[in-house]
């Protein structure tokens, strides 16, 4: 659409982002029909289709006519429900496990990396309405905290969980639907310790003093060093265009590998 303004006999044109109304309605219709595939993927039929629709509208999606709902509220309730059902399952499965172990198990089963991987595996990102570049190219791999996974995929998974809960009003239904998708559930036997935690445990056992030193950071890169406490020797360094937590884990992994090879 072009907006025209007469100014001294000259027409000035301003290009305005505007989706053709009929074209948008047709896109909306096709998208709504495609959401039936989501029901097949998760094995649940919604009574209220609007909840399913809302779960797949990201905040970045642009509506020219009027602002509409997005999936943030469903993501919020989905996060809480997921934590509850995982807590309940772990508490039941491992009656002798102390709270610390249960907490680590829950964190591993509901972290962004795992949820993003599940969403990608199920292809849920294909149905998300958004204005983000490159989303279809994001295929997360489980990395034990060493790869920066797209949070939007985890958020979508939580929004769908929230939608199922609001539609069914039943945490039992939520668990029945999503247990299959979340499997394998990480157990005490398969639980991997994040590199930072493993490094601290290794150093404590071997009476080694270390500290993390944050290097120069900018908008594109973050840097972390692991330094021995007694002589300031750098034993692990990581530089990455990712979250600080990921860079810190990579530095810890490098330091841990160095210490293990040195001591052994």
C-alpha positions in Angstrom: 0.0 0.0 0.0 1.3 3.5 -0.8 0.3 6.6 1.2 0.3 9.7 -1.0 0.7 13.2 0.2 0.5 16.3 -2.0 3.3 18.8 -1.2 4.0 21.8 -3.5 2.6 20.0 -6.5 4.8 16.9 -5.9 3.7 13.6 -4.6 5.8 11.9 -2.0 5.4 8.2 -1.5 6.0 6.3 1.7 6.0 2.6 1.5 4.2 1.0 4.4 4.3 -2.6 5.6 0.8 -3.9 5.0 -0.4 -7.4 4.2 -3.2 -7.6 1.7 -6.4 -8.4 3.7 -7.6 -11.2 1.4 -4.1 -12.7 1.1 -3.7 -12.7 4.9 -7.1 -14.4 5.4 -6.1 -17.1 3.0 -2.8 -17.6 4.8 -4.6 -17.7 8.1 -7.0 -20.3 6.8 -4.2 -22.6 5.5 -2.3 -22.2 8.7 -5.3 -23.2 10.8 -5.9 -26.2 8.7 -2.2 -27.2 9.1 -2.6 -27.1 12.9 -4.6 -30.4 12.7 -1.3 -32.0 12.0 0.0 -30.8 15.4 -2.9 -32.7 17.0 -1.8 -35.9 15.2 1.8 -35.3 16.3 1.1 -34.9 20.0 -1.8 -37.3 20.0 -4.4 -34.9 21.5 -7.5 -33.3 20.0 -8.3 -29.9 21.3 -11.9 -29.0 22.3 -10.9 -25.3 22.1 -9.0 -24.8 18.9 -8.2 -21.2 19.8 -5.8 -22.5 22.5 -4.0 -24.5 19.9 -3.9 -21.5 17.6 -2.6 -19.2 20.4 0.2 -21.7 21.3 1.8 -21.1 17.9 1.8 -17.3 17.6 5.1 -15.9 18.6 5.4 -12.3 19.8 7.4 -11.4 16.7 4.5 -12.1 14.4 3.2 -8.9 12.8 -0.5 -8.3 12.5 -1.2 -5.1 10.5 -4.8 -4.6 11.6 -4.8 -5.1 15.3 -2.6 -6.6 18.0 -3.6 -10.2 18.9 -2.7 -12.8 21.4 0.6 -14.5 21.5 1.8 -17.7 23.2 3.6 -16.1 26.2 0.8 -16.7 28.7 0.5 -20.3 27.6 4.3 -20.7 27.8 4.2 -19.3 31.4 1.6 -21.9 32.6 3.1 -24.6 30.5 6.5 -24.1 32.3 4.8 -24.5 35.7 2.8 -27.6 34.7 5.8 -29.3 33.1 7.9 -28.7 36.3 5.1 -30.2 38.4 4.5 -33.3 36.3 8.3 -34.0 36.1 8.7 -33.4 39.8 5.9 -35.9 40.6 7.2 -38.5 38.2 10.8 -38.3 39.6 9.5 -38.3 43.2 7.5 -41.5 42.5 10.2 -43.3 40.5 13.1 -42.6 42.8 11.8 -42.8 46.4 15.3 -43.1 47.9 16.9 -40.2 46.0 17.7 -37.1 48.0 16.3 -33.7 47.0 19.6 -32.6 45.4 19.6 -35.5 43.0 15.9 -35.0 42.2 16.6 -31.3 41.5 19.4 -32.2 39.1 17.2 -34.7 37.4 14.4 -32.3 36.9 16.7 -29.6 35.6 18.1 -32.0 33.0 14.6 -33.1 31.9 13.1 -29.7 31.5 16.0 -27.5 30.4 15.8 -25.5 27.2 18.1 -27.7 25.3 16.0 -30.8 25.7 12.7 -29.1 25.1 14.1 -27.4 22.0 15.4 -30.8 20.7 11.9 -32.4 21.3 10.2 -29.5 19.5 12.6 -29.8 16.5 12.3 -33.6 16.4 8.5 -33.3 16.3 8.7 -30.5 13.7 6.6 -28.1 15.8 8.7 -25.1 14.6 7.1 -25.6 11.2 3.8 -24.4 12.5 5.0 -21.3 14.4 3.9 -17.9 13.1 6.9 -15.6 13.6 9.1 -13.0 11.9 12.4 -14.5 12.8 15.1 -15.3 10.3 16.7 -18.7 10.1 14.4 -20.6 12.5 13.9 -23.5 10.1 17.7 -24.0 10.1 17.9 -24.5 13.9 18.3 -28.2 14.7 19.5 -28.5 18.3 21.7 -31.4 19.4 22.0 -32.6 23.0 25.3 -31.2 24.1 25.3 -31.2 27.9 25.4 -27.4 28.1 28.0 -26.9 25.4 25.7 -25.8 22.5 23.5 -22.7 22.5 20.1 -23.9 21.5 17.2 -21.7 20.3 15.1 -20.8 23.2 12.1 -20.1 21.0 11.7 -23.8 20.3 11.7 -24.6 24.0 9.2 -21.8 24.6 6.9 -23.2 21.8 7.0 -26.6 23.5 6.0 -25.1 26.9 3.2 -23.1 25.1 1.8 -26.3 23.7 2.0 -28.0 27.1 0.1 -25.0 28.5 -2.5 -25.2 25.8 -3.2 -28.9 26.5 -3.5 -28.1 30.2 -5.9 -25.2 29.7 -8.0 -27.3 27.3 -8.1 -30.5 29.5 -7.8 -28.9 32.9 -5.8 -32.0 33.9 -2.2 -32.5 34.8 -2.7 -36.2 34.3 -3.7 -35.6 30.7 -0.7 -33.4 30.2 1.7 -36.1 31.4 -0.1 -38.8 29.3 0.3 -36.7 26.2 3.9 -35.4 26.7 5.6 -38.3 28.4 5.9 -40.1 25.1 7.4 -37.0 23.5 9.9 -36.3 26.3 11.2 -39.8 26.4 13.8 -41.0 27.2 13.4 -39.4 30.6 16.8 -38.8 32.1 17.4 -41.1 35.0 20.1 -41.1 37.7 22.0 -43.7 35.6 21.9 -41.5 32.4 22.3 -38.1 34.1 25.3 -36.2 32.9 26.9 -33.6 35.0 27.5 -30.2 33.4 31.2 -29.5 32.8 31.2 -26.6 35.4 29.8 -28.8 38.1 32.1 -31.7 37.2 35.1 -29.4 37.2 34.3 -28.1 40.7 33.7 -31.7 42.0 37.0 -32.9 40.4 39.0 -30.0 41.9 37.4 -30.5 45.4 38.3 -34.2 45.3 41.9 -33.5 44.3 42.4 -30.4 46.5 42.9 -28.1 43.5 42.0 -24.4 43.7 40.6 -22.8 40.6 38.6 -19.8 39.6 36.7 -18.5 36.6 37.9 -15.2 35.1 35.6 -13.5 32.7 37.5 -12.0 29.7 36.7 -9.1 27.5 33.2 -9.4 26.2 31.3 -7.6 23.4 28.0 -7.9 21.7 29.3 -10.7 19.4 31.6 -12.8 21.7 32.1 -13.8 25.3 35.3 -15.1 26.8 36.0 -17.2 29.9 39.3 -18.4 31.4 39.8 -21.1 34.1 42.8 -20.2 36.3 44.7 -22.2 38.9 44.5 -20.5 42.2 48.2 -21.0 43.3 50.1 -19.7 40.2 47.4 -18.0 38.0 48.1 -20.5 35.2 45.3 -20.5 32.6 44.2 -24.1 32.1 41.1 -23.6 30.1 39.8 -20.9 27.8 36.7 -20.5 25.6 35.6 -17.8 23.2 32.2 -18.0 21.6 29.4 -16.1 20.0 26.9 -17.4 22.4 25.5 -17.0 25.9 28.0 -16.6 28.7 26.9 -19.8 30.4 27.7 -21.8 27.3 31.2 -20.2 27.0 31.8 -20.9 30.7 30.8 -24.5 30.3 33.2 -24.8 27.3 36.1 -23.3 29.3 35.3 -25.7 32.2 35.4 -28.6 29.8 38.8 -27.6 28.4 40.1 -27.1 32.0 38.7 -30.5 33.1 40.3 -32.3 30.1 43.6 -30.6 30.9 43.6 -31.5 34.6 42.6 -35.1 34.0 45.4 -35.6 31.5 47.9 -34.0 33.8 46.9 -35.9 36.9 46.6 -39.2 35.3 
